[in-house]
Amino acid sequence: MTFDSKLLSELRAVVGAEGMVEGRASLKVYECDGYTLAKAAPDLVLLPQTTAQASEVIKLLAARRIPFVPRGAGTGVSGGCLPGDAHVMVGTSRMRAIRNLDLANRIAEVEAGVVNLEVTRAVEGRGFYYAPDPSSQSACTIGGNVAENSGGPHTLKYGVTVNHLLALEVVLPSGEVVWLDRCGEAPGFDLVGVFTGSEGTLGLVTAAKVRLMKKCEAVTTLLAVFPGVPEASRAVSAIIAAGIVPAALEMMDALVISAVEAAYRFGFPSDAGAVLIIELDGLAAGLDALAERVGQACIGEGASEIRRAADEAERALLWKSRKRAFGAMGRLTPNYCTQDGVVPRSRLPEIVAVITEVSARYGLRIANLMHAGDGNIHPLILYDESKPGEAERVVAAGDEILRACLDLGGSITGEHGIGVEKLGLMGAAFGTETLAAMADLRAAFNPLGLCNPNKVVPTDRSCVEVVRPRPRGGG
Ligand SMILES: Cc1cc2nc3c(=O)[nH]c(=O)nc-3n(C[C@H](O)[C@H](O)[C@H](O)COP(=O)(O)OP(=O)(O)OC[C@H]3O[C@@H](n4cnc5c(N)ncnc54)[C@H](O)[C@@H]3O)c2cc1C
């Protein structure tokens, strides 16, 4: 799309030359996120530095009916910040101020472009932290976390992003700035909840008030080694069935272990078929006994070894191995696609059997990484994009796995969102009335479809038109 020079100079007047990215080479940086099977560069990137600037540029775009897509750090793994039908990208990478730390009330007010881990870094010296901890936390932004309702290894006990939000500052697609407030159990609709997980389709989040947590008195991290994924999966259910809710309960299979061991040298046993990383936290008193019970539950399901991180350094290395596992996959393959689905945790062994079968039938290696306690699977499908037809097989294999998640009573995404990747599966996941309700909700905030158009709810409206038109205003 070409923009008229008057608009470009008006936009430049708002964000400055440093806030505008133009030209093919510079725009190529923005052509994809972590879902590299789809690529398309925007025609213009705007990087406002303040909420007022964000509001001004969105007003200028809205006046000309030019759609835009929000972007944080571009670590999404479903293509959510791909331009699609929007030609302009509005990024938050220059909105990185921590506006206020109110430790007495345990609230941080941060701008949307603040990197997740920076929130914890700002308060950890005082014994606080920000709980949602996506494995990408050293790069992803708070705005992106809100848009995706991101989770992380500690979601099992502490919940996802929406459980830690008190208020959002938002620029609506019209350019109007509003605060959506939940502080003090504000009455009325929970608009923070509505915005969270809406994948940038309702407006641009410019700041958030987030809840801070006090660090637990004690924490201990166990590594349980299993002969295979089925045994480890059964142990996950056994731990929860014993009435224990670990802070984190993560699984890696043999393929992932081989990659992270090569990268980080933690000392995982070379013959392990799968490992569970189990973190327990709380009061120091009783934690040893809890660890003992967890160990026994694992041994009861076939664990050959239970190791407890000896000190903070070993614990940190274990978590580094887990949280950087995606990056380590580069040691095994030129390309991989991270899938993201959910099943009830008791059905993990069944979905693992499906993944094994799909892997064999498609001739594609699939590594398994899981937020196992949540039943959230991440099959990593390894491929080589230079081999003709391989990328298409990856898409088809991923599609089969996600449909199997639905058949098992789960969902097509646990935390990575719909983006462009899973739009075609929304009709399988939701009924027509639900999709129509989602479309209506989006239209209430984004009536002209100017903000991240054609994402989340399919635009092929054949599946949602069934319940329209319908009477309005009592008519
Ligand atoms: C190695 C790796 C590990 C990961 N681990 C996890 C994990 O453990 N848990 C998890 O949940 N996810 C994980 N992810 C996925 C990803 O990091 C999260 O979805 C993250 O929240 C995206 O943040 P971002 O700033 O990169 O957003 P982007 O990728 O830039 O955008 C994601 C979506 O949010 C929208 N958006 C971004 N900023 C805003 C804003 N300010 N206002 C409105 N909409 C906005 C975009 O339009 C897009 O639809 C991982 C990704 C990688 C690459």
The ligand as a Gaussian input file, in Angstrom:
#p B3LYP/6-31G(d) Opt

LIG

0 1
 C       10.813000     -19.274000      22.961000
 C        9.373000     -18.919000      23.228000
 C        8.776000     -19.357000      24.395000
 C        7.443000     -19.042000      24.669000
 N        6.891000     -19.461000      25.833000
 C        5.623000     -19.103000      26.128000
 C        5.025000     -19.528000      27.363000
 O        5.631000     -20.219000      28.189000
 N        3.752000     -19.137000      27.599000
 C        3.037000     -18.370000      26.715000
 O        1.887000     -18.052000      27.001000
 N        3.587000     -17.968000      25.542000
 C        4.850000     -18.304000      25.232000
 N        5.401000     -17.896000      24.052000
 C        4.595000     -17.082000      23.113000
 C        4.789000     -15.546000      23.231000
 O        6.014000     -15.226000      23.812000
 C        3.635000     -14.910000      24.014000
 O        2.425000     -15.067000      23.290000
 C        3.837000     -13.418000      24.306000
 O        2.842000     -12.943000      25.172000
 C        3.848000     -12.551000      23.062000
 O        4.306000     -11.268000      23.456000
 P        4.936000     -10.272000      22.395000
 O        5.229000      -8.997000      23.077000
 O        6.082000     -10.896000      21.701000
 O        3.703000     -10.094000      21.401000
 P        3.669000     -10.139000      19.810000
 O        4.170000     -11.438000      19.314000
 O        4.291000      -8.918000      19.259000
 O        2.095000     -10.066000      19.549000
 C        1.271000     -11.136000      19.926000
 C       -0.191000     -10.724000      19.701000
 O       -0.523000      -9.708000      20.611000
 C       -0.929000      -8.520000      19.924000
 N       -0.331000      -7.415000      20.662000
 C        0.981000      -7.250000      20.998000
 N        1.126000      -6.137000      21.736000
 C       -0.117000      -5.604000      21.895000
 C       -0.611000      -4.452000      22.550000
 N        0.178000      -3.609000      23.208000
 N       -1.941000      -4.210000      22.499000
 C       -2.787000      -5.053000      21.830000
 N       -2.357000      -6.142000      21.181000
 C       -1.041000      -6.414000      21.225000
 C       -0.426000      -8.677000      18.508000
 O       -1.247000      -8.006000      17.572000
 C       -0.493000     -10.183000      18.328000
 O       -1.796000     -10.544000      17.970000
 C        6.714000     -18.246000      23.733000
 C        7.325000     -17.814000      22.559000
 C        8.628000     -18.143000      22.299000
 C        9.252000     -17.650000      21.024000

